Amino acid sequence: MPKVSQTGAQDHAGTDGARKRPGDQVVQHSGAPAQALHPAALPLMGLHGAAGNQAVTHILHRRAAASARAKGHRGGFTVPAGASAAPPQTRESLGSACIQRHSAFEHYLLGQVAPTNLASIPQVRDIPNLQKQLAEMKAKIKKAKVIKGSEMQGIDTLERQIREAEGKRDEVKHTITQEMDRLLAWKDNPEAAALGPGEKGQVKKKDEVWEVPKVQIPCADGSIVVSYSEINTLPDLFGNPEAIAKTPKSKVLGLLQGVRQQAYIELDNMYKELFGESRNVLHNRILPDGDFEGARGPRAQAVVDKAYEIRMESQVNSDTTRKGEESDAYFAALERNACHFFPENRVQWTGYHKKARDLADAAATEREAADFLKESGSSKEAETLEKRAEDLGNQALLQNAFGEHYLQDAYAGGHLVNKTAIMQWFVQWLDSKGGLGSTDLGESQFAMAKHAAGQQLTSNPQALDDQIKRGELGSMTEASQSIGMNNKPEIVFMMKWRRLAVSDDSKQALTPKDAADAGLDTRDNARTYMRLLVTAGFAARDFDILGDRYFRLNQKMIDSAKGTTFAPYKATQSGKDQPDFEEEAAEFNLASYNQFLSNAYIQGATKFFHDKYCKEGLDVVAANGENIYKVYGDNNMLKAGGQKGVLYSATTSKWSREAIFELIAGHPEKAHSLAEILGRFPAQAKENGGPAISLDAWNEQLHQRGINGLFAEARSYGAKLLSKAKPSGSISGGHAIDIEMLSEQLKAQAPPQHDEGTF
């Protein structure tokens, strides 16, 4: 049985932004130790001739001292040990088989609006509910003709809550109006923003409050300038920064325009709910509804919801699809989106945030060095450093804004489920009910998915995709192990058997003795492995006319090596003159993992758990022991009564970006530490008035509840039909993991240089 990973926040709190000193050891992606240099030293080495060693040494020592002060100022928090935190068939949209995240407009608001102002919205939305409770309580008292002390206290509490909420109405009206006006500026000009002199990579303060900066995003054919908060929305559309950098500018702008319009209309919906009128200038009673210029994808203007959803999701997929790079497309990224869920959302944010801290720190060092050179009269050299500081600061903002999306997802109730584990448990439950697949291909695909589901899988397939895209993997075995799949001896045996059957059809059926005679393994081992392959669904047991028992390897396993049409996968490692059966088995693991991720039915089942806790909410406690209260998600984040959870999550998001702002500004002592921010991540859950338990334990409870009935309720028959309608069983066409790209990299024996995820 798969076990939910015990990923605690303390595992990722290794740095708080202070630089490593010269002589420290760092580990590169290959795992080999490398001599570490002060990050700021690399760009400053060229200054030795211009400013002298003494000047450079002075700058580095001064920055190192500031970093040390920062570490002492905010580095004292330690995460507690152990904390981690037959229905009718319906037509479903393509994307509905996969779980979505927070709605894009919610991510925009989390990155744009001050936490207290954002929290006031659910507080004011709660007024009707509070008034109803008050009226019911007063009616009960009037009927009983007796007033108890507790009832008087309850009335006082409700009246106070109503007064406090009423007092926020003007503030909420101003907030919504301001944000709608801000968004409307983009309506006719997708590139309304521009960077002025000295603005790139910089952040300003207004009344001691940080403004949301403008950031430059490079695309395939140019760059665009957007607000920081808009980058928060992009991981819902792209799997990683590299995918954005390879997408045409017009496509990225169109998708951003769709996000802007969605946010604009959703804000107006709240405005109408609270103030009884619409401010939406897009709606026209005579002409059809207008759109933001070039808007693409979901943008909150549906006439027929289901048809709209299908069309809009297809638009996003079309705009993110490039021939030969199908794994970068929207649907493929959706199939890999377990990194938006517990426990990997913390890991994902941590990686981006640490990278951003290093970039921001380096930007501040460059700028400080430039100031030093100006004072020394070396203005030309100073200009070079200032330009580099701008670029480094801009990269820091890009990295953190992209990564902040995952932090925000950690505060959506439905994202506290371990998506990968839920999928594994659902596959095992399906297998106990007879499995999946009514054709040879379908049965083989399910057997492969079951093979993956039985492993100790990690919860971050996007990380595997990142490693492939960045050329970080040296073998199929390394890739397979990175997702928690080690080679099983029976699978290695099957690779040997497959090679024999490809060259000689008569070898498809073997007895254990035949296998031993062919040199596949000993007779006893062959018997054991063949039995295991039968149980796994990759072989069958049969008897000849004399009643002797033999085993037959499934034809679809052989077809994968032959490259036959409609084979479960294309075995790129099987045709080598010098076979490497361990590598073939590792590739089979990856192909099985791809089947597991890509099956729409398996994906669709997890949507039930996601939707349940996004709508109902979940009471959570942070790793530092603080009560976060109830958090919702996906169009429910600002639900009435959710103000405490919104305030906590929005504040954590604010700390994340302001840490980068302070580092860029050269004030590391003011930046919240990585450990301090991680301490605010949800680590425990409370449900139905029960005690707080770790998120690992809570997910294990979901497993048992699934077996007891929720898995049957979670089945999506629309997703099942979709999986049968496509040979791959997948909304992406089987492109969740690009195994062929990895194979080509290994074949070339020279993986492309990667940029560690920078734009």
N, C-alpha and C positions, 0 to 999 in steps of 0.2 A: 504494500500500500504506500502511496506517496505520502511523504510527511511534509507539512508546512515548514518552510525554512525558518530557523530561529535568527532572524536578522534584526538585531537591536541597533538603536541609534548610536550606541557607543562604538559600534564597529566602524563607523564612518566619520568619527570625530577626530581624525588624526592630525588636523591642522586647523589653526584659526586664522590663517592668512599671513602669519609671520614667515619671512623667508628662511630657507635652509641656509646655513652658513657654509662657506667653502670647506671642502673636506668631508661633508656629510655624504652618505651613500643614498642614491635614489635607485629605484627599480624601473627599468624601461618596460615597454609593452611586451618585449620578448621574454621578460623575466630575468634578464641578465643585469647585474649591478653595473652602474656606470658612475664615473666620477662626476659629482654634482658641482655645478657652478652657481654662484649667487645669480638668480634670474636676471637681476638688473645688470650684472657684469657683462653679459653677452652683447647687448647693444652699445654698452659704454666702452668696449675695448678699443674701438676705433678712435676714441677721444684722446688716447694717450699722447699722440703727437701734438694735438691742438691745445689741450689744457694741462697736460702733464699728469704724471702718476699721482702726485700729491693731491690734485684737485679731485680726481676720480676716487681715490681712497677716502678723502674727506666726505664726499657725497655718500658713498656706500656705508661708511661707518655711521653717519648721521641717520640714514634710513634704517639701518639695522637696529639702532637704538630705539627708534620710534616703533618699529615692529615688536621689539621686546616689551616696550611699555604697553602696547596693545594686547599682547599675550597675557601680561599680568593683570590688565584691567578687566578683561571679560572672559578669561579662560578658566574660571574656577568651577564651572558646573560639570557634574558627572552624572551621566544617565544611570539610573538604578539598574543593578544587575537583573537580567531576566526580562526587562521591559521590552516590548516589541509592539512591541505593539502588535376516451376518444373524443377530445374537443373538436369543434368544427374546423375544417381546413380553411385557412384564410390566405389570401395573397399578401406577401410581405415585400417590402422594399429590399433591394439588394443589400444595402448596408444594415438593415435591421437585424440581420443574422449575427452581426458583431456588436459588441458593446461600445457605445459612445462614451464621452467623458463629460465633464462640466460643459454646458453649452458655451459656445464661443463668446457670447456677449457677457457671460458671467466672468470668464477669464479677463475680458477687457475691463470690466468694472473693478475686479480685484487689483489689477495693476494700475488703475487710473484714479479711483476715488479714495479719499481719506477714509481709513477704517471706521471712525466714529460716524461719519456721514453715511457710509454704506450700511452700517448696522442700524441706523435710524429708519431705513426703509421697511425691513420686516417688523420693526417695533410699531410703526404707524399702521402698517397693514393689519396688525393684530387688534386694532381698536374695535372693530365689529365683534370679534370673538370675545373680547373682554367685556364689552357692553352686554352681550348675550349672557355671559356667565353671571354678571351682576344682576341682570333682570331676573334670571332664574333663581338666584339666591334670595333676592328680595321677595319674590313670589312665594317661595317656600316658607320664608319667615312669616309672611302675612297670613298664609294658610294655617300655619301651626300656632300663630298668635303668641309665640314664645321666642325670645331672642337669647341664644346662647352666647357666651363670651367668645367662643371660637368663630361663631358666625359673624359677630361684629368685627372681629379681627380680619376675617376673610373679606368682608365688605370694604373695610378700610384699605386693605391691600389692593383690591381690584380698583377702587376709586383712585388710589395713588398711581397705579400703573396706567390708568386711562389718562389722568392728568399729565403724567410724564410723556406719554405717547402723543397726546394732543399738542403738547409743547414742542414737539419735533416736526409738526406738519409743515410749518413754513420752511424749516431747514431742508426737509425732504423735497418740497416743491422747488426750492432753489437748486438743489443738487441735480434733480432730474432735468430741469430746464437748462441748466448750465451744460450738462453732458449732451443733451439733445442738440443744443446750439453748436457745441464743439464738433459733434459728428456731422452736422448739416454742412459744415464748411467743406467737407470732402465730397458732397453730393455730385457736383458737376466737374470737379477737378480731383481725380484720384491722387495727383501729386501736388496737393496744395501746400504741403510742408516743404521747407527748404532749410538747409543749414547755413547760418550766417558765418562770418569770419570768427574763428576761434571757438565755434560751438561744437565741432565734431569731438566726440569723446569726452565732453565736459558736462557737468550737471550744475545748475544754479540753485541758489536758495532764495526763497521769497518769504519774508517774515519768519525766518528761521525754519521754514518747512521746505523740504526738497520739492522742486518741480519735477514732473515727469519729463524726462529728456526726449529729444528727437535723436533717432539712431539711423545710420545708413546701412541698408542691407544690400549686399552684392547679389545680383542675379546672373543668369547665363549671358545676357547681352546688355548689361548696364547695372545701375544701382538705383534704389528708391529710398526715400526718407520717410520714416514712419514714427509714430510715438512708441515709446518703450512698451506701453500697455498692449499695443497691437501685436507685438512679437510674442506676448504671453499666449496668444490664441493660435499661433502657427503650429505647435506640435499636434493639434487636432487635425491638421491638413497634411503635414509632412513628417516623415519618420525621424529625420535628423537634419542638421544645418546644411550638410552637403547636398541634400535633395533640393533645398531652396536655391542654393548657389547654381544648380544645374538647370533650373526652371526658367523659361523666358520671363522677362520682366512683366510683360502684359498679362501673363497668366497669374503671377503672384499678385499683381495689382487688382485683377478682377476678383480673386478670392478674398482679398482684404476688403474690397468694396462690398462684397457680400456680407462679411463680418460686421462692417460698419453699419450697413443697413439693418441687419438683424438686431444689433444693439440699439439702434435708433427706434425701431418699431417696438421692441420689447420694453424699452423705457417709456414709450408713449402708452403702451398697454397699462403699465403701472400708474402712469399719470391719470389716465381715464378712470381707473379703479379708485384712486384716492381722491381725485378732484373733480370727477364728473364730466370732463371734457377732453377732447383730443387736441394735441398740438401738432399732429402729423401732417406735414405739408405734401406728403407723397400721395395722399388719398384725394381723389377727385371724383365727384358724383357723375360727371359727364364723360370724362376720358378715363381709360383704364389706369389702374394704379401705376405710378411711375417707379423707377428704380434709381438707385445711385448709379452714376455713369459706369458702365462696364461691369456691373455687379454680377458675380457668378456664385453658384452654390446656394445652400440654404440661406434665405434672407428674410424669413418671417412673413412672406406674403403668399399664403396658400389659398387657393379657391377650393380645390379638392385635396385634402391633406395627403392621402396615400399616393396619389398620382404625382403630387408636388414633390414628395419625399423621394420617390424613385427618380424623377427627372433631375432634382437638385444634386442628389448623391452621385448620379451618373456624370453630371457636369464636373464635379470636383475630381472624380476619378479620371475623366477625360483630360482635364487641365493639368493633371500631375503625372500623366502617362507619357513615357518616351520609349520608342522602339529600342529593344535591347536592354532596357532598364526598367522592366515592368515591376520589379520588386520595390521601386521607389514610389509607385502609384498609391493613391489614397486607400483603395480596398486592401492592398497588400499590407500597408501600414496598420490598418484597422485589425487585421488578423494578428499582428505582432504587438498589440497595444497592452499587453500584460504589464508593461513598465509603468503604466498609469495607475496601477493598483498596488495594494500592500503585498509584499514589503518593498517592492522594487521602486516605487515612486520616491522613497527616501534616498535610495541608492542613486537613482537617476539624477535627482536634484543635486545631491552632494557632488557628483562628478562635475556637473556644469558649474556649480557655485565655486568649487575649489579652483577650477580653471579660470573662472572670472576673477577670483581674488588675486591669483598670480599675475594676470594681465593688468588688473587695476593697479596693483602694487608697482609693477614695472612701469606703467604709464606715469605714476607719480614720481618715480625715481628719474625718469627721462625729463620730466618737466622741471624738477628741482635742479637737475644738472644743467638744463638750459638756462635757468635763472642764474646759476652760478657763473656760467660762461658769459652771460650778458654783463654781469657785474665786473667780469674780467676783461670786457671789451671784445670778446670773440662772438660777435653777433651772427656771423654766417654759420658757424658750427651750432649756435643756439637754435637757429631756424630749423636746421636738420633734425635736431632732437625734439623740437616742438611738434614737427610734423609726425615724427614717430610716436610721440606721446599721444597725439590725436588718434592715430590708428589703433594703438594699444587700448586706449580708453574706449573707443568705439567697439572693438572686439570684446572687451570685458562686458560692456552693456549688452551686446548681442548674446553672448554666451549665457549671462545670468538671466536675461529676459526669456530666452528659450527654455532654460532649465526651470525657471520659476513656475512654469505651467505644472510641473510634476509636484512641486510643493503644494500648489493650490488644489490639485487633485487629491492630495492626501487628506483633505478636509471635506471630501464628499462621502457621505455615508456608504454609498454603493461601491466606492473605490477602496473600502477597507476589507473587502473580500479578497482572498488570494485567488485571482482569476485562473492561474495555471492549475492550482490544486483542485479548484472546483471542476475544471474541465477533465482532469485526471479521474476524479471520483465519479463524474458523470459517465465517462467511457467505461469504467469498471462496472457501474450499475447497468449500463446498456448491455454489456457483455453478459451479465447475469440474467438479462431478460431475452437473450437470444441473439444479441449483436446487431449489426447493421450491414445492409448490403444484400441485394437479391440477384446479383450477377457475379461472375468470377472476378471482374475488376473491382466491383464494390466491396466484395468480401475481402479481397486482398488489401484494399485501401484501409478498411476497418482494422484488419489484423495488424497492419503497420501502425495505425494510430494507437491501437491497444499496446503494441510493443513499446511505443514512446511513453504512453500513460503509466506503464508499470515501472518507470525509472524514477530516480530521485531528481526530478527536473528543477532547474532554477526557474525563476518567474520573469525573465527578461529576454525574450527573443529579439527585441530591438537591439540589445547589446550585441548579439551575434551578428545581426545585419550590419551594425556599425563596424564591427571588426572585419567583416568581409569587405565592406565598401572602402575601408581605410587600409586594406592590405596588411592586416596585423596577424594573420594566422599562417602557420607554417606547415600545417598538415590537416587532413580530414580528421585524424584522431584528436588533435588539439581542439578543433572546432566542436567535435562531438563531446569531448570532456567539458568544454566551457558551458554547456547547457545541462551537465549532470548525467550524460549518457556514456557509460563505459562499455566496451565490447564484451558481449556475452559469448562464451565458447561455442554455443550452439549456432550463433549467427556467423561466427568465423567458419565453422564447419559448413554451414549452408553456402557460404561464398565459394568454398572449395568444390562442393557438390555441384553448384550452379555452373562453374567453369567446365567441369567434366561433362555436364548435360548439354551445354552449348556446343561442345565439340563432337558429342556423340549422343544422339537422341535416345539410344537404348539405355543410357545411364541415368535417365530421369527417374527410373524405378530401380531401387537397390535394396538388398538385404544388408543387415549390419556386416555380414561376412564379405559381401561384394564391396562394400565401402572400405573395409580393411584391406582387401586384396588390391583395391585401386589406390591405396596409400593415403586415404583421407584421414584416417585415425585408427586407433585400435578398435577391435570388434566391440568390446564393452562400451567404450566411449561413444562409438558411432550409434549403438543402440540407444544410449541415454540421450544423445543429442537429437536423434530422429524422433524419439518420443516427445521431447520438448518442442520440437518444430511442429509436430502434429497438434499439440496443445495450443501453441501460439497461432495456429491457422496458416502456416506456411508449407505444410506437407500433409499427406493423408496416409492412413494405414490401409492396406488391402491384402488380399490373398490370391494366389494364382490357382490354376485349375487343380493342382495337387494339394491345395490347402496350405501351402507354405506361405508364411507372412513376409511381406515386403513393404517398403515405404516409397511413396511417390512424391517428388518435389512438385509443388504447384506450378503450373505452366506460367502464370503471371510473374513468378520470381525469375524464371528463365527469360521471359520476354523483356524484362528490364535490362538484362545484359545484352540481348540481341538488338535492342532499340526498336522493338516492334511497336506499331501504333497502338495506343490505348494501354500501354504498359503502365504500371503504377508509378514508375519513375525511370529516368534515364541514368543507367549506371556508367558513369564516366571513367571509373577506375578499373573496370573489369576487362578491358581489352589490351592491357599491357603485356608485352612479351615476357617480362619478369613480374609475375603477379605478386601483389602485396595484399594478402587477404585481410590483414588487420585494417588497412586503409579502406578496403572494399566494405568491410563490416562497419567501419566508422561512417562511411558515406551512406550506407543503408540506415544507420541510426539517424543521420540528418534528414534523409528522405522520409523516414517514419515520423520524425518530429514535424516535418513540413506537412505531412498528411494530417497529423494531429491538430496543427494550427489552422489548416486550410479548410477543414470540414465544417460546412455551414451549420450542420445540425449540432455538432459539439459546441461550436461557438454560441449558437443561438440559445442553448440551455443556460449558459452563464448569465445571459442578459436578464433572466428572471431575478436572480439574486441582486444584480446591480440595480435594476429598476425598483425592486422592493425597498431597499435601504436608502436610495436617493429620495424616494417619495415619502416613506415613513420616517426617515431620519434615524440616527443612531446616537445615543449618548456615549461620549468618549472622554477619556482622561489622557492627558499628555504624559510623555516619558518623565517629565520633571515633577509629576504628581498633581499638576494643576487641573482643575475641572474645566474642560472645554465646553461642556454641555452638548446639546443636540446639534448635529450637522446634517444638512441635506445635500442635494446635488442635482445637476442636470435639469435646469428650468425650475428647480425647487430651492436653490440656494438662499433666495431672499423670501422664502415662505414665512408667513405670519408667525411670529413667536420665535424665529430662529436668530434673533439679534445677537445673543451671547456667542453662539458658535461663529457667526459671521465676523463679529468684532475680533475674536481670537485668531481666526484664520487670516483675515485681512491684515491684522497687525503682524503676524508672522511673515507674511508675504512682504510687507513693508520693511521689516527688519532685513530680509534677504537683499532687497535692492539697495537699501540705504547703507548696508555694509559696503557694497561696491562703490556707492557714491562717495562715502567717506574715504575709502582707500584711494580712489582716483584723485580726490581733493588733497591727499597727503596727510590725512588724519586717522591713521590706523588705530590709535588709542580710543577713538570714538565709535569704531565699527563693532557691531555685535559679532561675537565669535561664532564659528561653525558649530561648536558644541552647544552653545547657548540656543541657537536656532533649532538644532536637531532635538533639543530637549522639549521643544514645544510641539513636536509631531505627535499625533495620536499613537498611543501605545496600548491602551486598554479600552474595552467596550462594556457597556452596561445595557441589558435588554430586559424588558418586562419587569422592571423593578428589582432585578437581581443584582448581585455584587459585581464589581468591576473585575474583569478577567483579562488576561493578555490577549492581544489580537490573534496570536497563534492558537490559543485555547478556544477562542470564540469561533475561529474558522473550523476547528475540529468539531465543534458543536454543529456547525452548518453541515458538515459531512454526515453526521449521524441523522440530522433532521432531513437531509436529502434522501438517505436510504429509507427513512420512515415515511416518506411521502412527498417531500418537496421536489425530488428529481422527476417524479411522475407529473407534478404540476408544472415543472419548469420546461418540459418538452415543448418545442416549437415545431408544429407540424408544417408550417409554412417554410421554415428553414430546412426541414427534412425533405420536402418536395424540391427545394432549391438545390440541395446537395445531390439529389438523384438526377436532376435535370442537367447537371454539368458533369462531364467525365471526370473532372478533377474534384468534384464535390465542393468547389470553392468559389467564393465571390471574386477572388483575384485571379482565378485560372491556375491556381497552384503556385503562385509567385511569392508566398510569404517569406521563404528563404531561397536566396539565389545560389543554389549549389553549383550550377554551371559556371558562374562567375568565380567562385572559389576554386573550382577545378582548373579553370584557365590560368588563374594566378599561380597555382601550384605547378602547373605544366610549364609555365614560363620560368619558374624558379627565380623570379625576380618580382615580388609583389610591389605594386606602385607605392611611392612615398605618400604617406598620409599627413594631414595637417592637424591631427588630434581634434578634429571636429570644429575647427574655426571656419568662419564663413569665408 
